[in-house]
């Protein structure tokens, strides 16, 4: 990978890292966490394979799954990230920050 490729990768990973860190603060309905967890799995897979297009797509998907600003009366209660999601977030922070992936250990 050339210098320009590394810069592009670094920018994409930095954007992904920013949203992953933001997710720690999200509060969503439990059913919405299930969908977010699926996208986090796709993001982890894309990061491991250095598939920048898939990382970008996962970031866009996560942005769409974020908390809504308006809460309807009688809406399902929102909760912080459940433990399995927090664990995935911690792994992603490490990976996107430049930590080794499983194949690089």
Buried (B, 14 or more C-beta within 10 A) or exposed (E): EEEEEEEEBEEBBEBBBEBBBEBEEBEBBEEBBEBBBEBBEBBBEBBEEBBBEBBBBBBEBBEEBBEEEEEEEEEEEBEEBEEEBEEBBEBBBEBBEEEEBEEEE
